[in-house]
């Protein structure tokens, strides 16, 4: 059971961080993850603000910096589950009254007010046609916070993540309108530089960004590409 440490005797100050005892059958890594979650301010903020995941604040920070999501836009959220990014997109584009948000995932999701959800593999042959139909035309912005299941081997995990991001980037060029934008999560490790170079050829501007909501000890960063050349 979680417990809170008491006074440390220094002027009555208290360390309120939650510590988790190891449980029988629970791996040390799982215990550390649970402890980190319980002490993560963004997890607490997500519960307070009604977001389904702490990842919502990553998109909020990225959009505050780059000013990409605007009322009336058509937004495609790839790998949307559990839905935090779609929730932010709904707020920023004023869906469904003005904008349109389509959340796509191979997993089923609970409904998100203002968004349309589709259980579909974006790499399926008929995915681009189905998405354009659901959006009512090409997308203004494609979002991707996707990451494949990892195996714990850094080099292999990095390659798998990059392959998924490259697939998302290629897909984005199939459904974006000229002038559109693309945001995707990548893992730092050198190889993402090749993708950045590729995006610079297809967009007028592409750059790295790491929001504060992205944990400092995480290798994740984001690529933000704007001005799709079509």
ChimeraX attribute file (.defattr): number of C-alpha atoms within 10 A of each C-alpha:
attribute: neighborCount
match mode: 1-to-1
recipient: residues
	/A:1	8
	/A:2	12
	/A:3	11
	/A:4	12
	/A:5	12
	/A:6	12
	/A:7	12
	/A:8	10
	/A:9	8
	/A:10	7
	/A:11	7
	/A:12	8
	/A:13	10
	/A:14	13
	/A:15	10
	/A:16	12
	/A:17	16
	/A:18	18
	/A:19	18
	/A:20	17
	/A:21	14
	/A:22	13
	/A:23	11
	/A:24	6
	/A:25	6
	/A:26	10
	/A:27	11
	/A:28	12
	/A:29	9
	/A:30	12
	/A:31	16
	/A:32	15
	/A:33	13
	/A:34	16
	/A:35	17
	/A:36	16
	/A:37	15
	/A:38	17
	/A:39	15
	/A:40	16
	/A:41	12
	/A:42	20
	/A:43	20
	/A:44	14
	/A:45	14
	/A:46	17
	/A:47	12
	/A:48	9
	/A:49	9
	/A:50	10
	/A:51	20
	/A:52	18
	/A:53	19
	/A:54	21
	/A:55	20
	/A:56	20
	/A:57	22
	/A:58	21
	/A:59	23
	/A:60	18
	/A:61	17
	/A:62	20
	/A:63	17
	/A:64	11
	/A:65	11
	/A:66	12
	/A:67	11
	/A:68	19
	/A:69	25
	/A:70	18
	/A:71	17
	/A:72	17
	/A:73	23
	/A:74	29
	/A:75	29
	/A:76	30
	/A:77	23
	/A:78	25
	/A:79	23
	/A:80	26
	/A:81	23
	/A:82	19
	/A:83	25
	/A:84	22
	/A:85	27
	/A:86	31
	/A:87	23
	/A:88	21
	/A:89	32
	/A:90	27
	/A:91	16
	/A:92	19
	/A:93	21
	/A:94	19
	/A:95	22
	/A:96	17
	/A:97	11
	/A:98	13
	/A:99	22
	/A:100	25
	/A:101	30
	/A:102	24
	/A:103	27
	/A:104	26
	/A:105	20
	/A:106	14
	/A:107	13
	/A:108	14
	/A:109	16
	/A:110	9
	/A:111	10
	/A:112	17
	/A:113	11
	/A:114	19
	/A:115	20
	/A:116	19
	/A:117	22
	/A:118	18
	/A:119	15
	/A:120	19
	/A:121	15
	/A:122	19
	/A:123	12
	/A:124	8
	/A:125	9
	/A:126	11
	/A:127	16
	/A:128	17
	/A:129	13
	/A:130	14
	/A:131	21
	/A:132	18
	/A:133	11
	/A:134	17
	/A:135	19
	/A:136	11
	/A:137	14
	/A:138	22
	/A:139	26
	/A:140	24
	/A:141	26
	/A:142	24
	/A:143	25
	/A:144	24
	/A:145	20
	/A:146	19
	/A:147	20
	/A:148	13
	/A:149	9
	/A:150	12
	/A:151	9
	/A:152	8
	/A:153	8
	/A:154	11
	/A:155	9
	/A:156	12
	/A:157	17
	/A:158	21
	/A:159	15
	/A:160	17
	/A:161	20
	/A:162	23
	/A:163	16
	/A:164	17
	/A:165	24
	/A:166	19
	/A:167	13
	/A:168	23
	/A:169	22
	/A:170	13
	/A:171	17
	/A:172	25
	/A:173	21
	/A:174	15
	/A:175	23
	/A:176	24
	/A:177	19
	/A:178	16
	/A:179	14
	/A:180	25
	/A:181	26
	/A:182	26
	/A:183	27
	/A:184	21
	/A:185	22
	/A:186	26
	/A:187	19
	/A:188	15
	/A:189	14
	/A:190	8
	/A:191	13
	/A:192	22
	/A:193	14
	/A:194	11
	/A:195	18
	/A:196	17
	/A:197	12
	/A:198	14
	/A:199	24
	/A:200	17
	/A:201	13
	/A:202	17
	/A:203	21
	/A:204	14
	/A:205	15
	/A:206	23
	/A:207	15
	/A:208	16
	/A:209	17
	/A:210	17
	/A:211	17
	/A:212	11
	/A:213	19
	/A:214	18
	/A:215	13
	/A:216	10
	/A:217	6
	/A:218	9
	/A:219	13
	/A:220	17
	/A:221	18
	/A:222	23
	/A:223	21
	/A:224	22
	/A:225	25
	/A:226	22
	/A:227	18
	/A:228	24
	/A:229	15
	/A:230	13
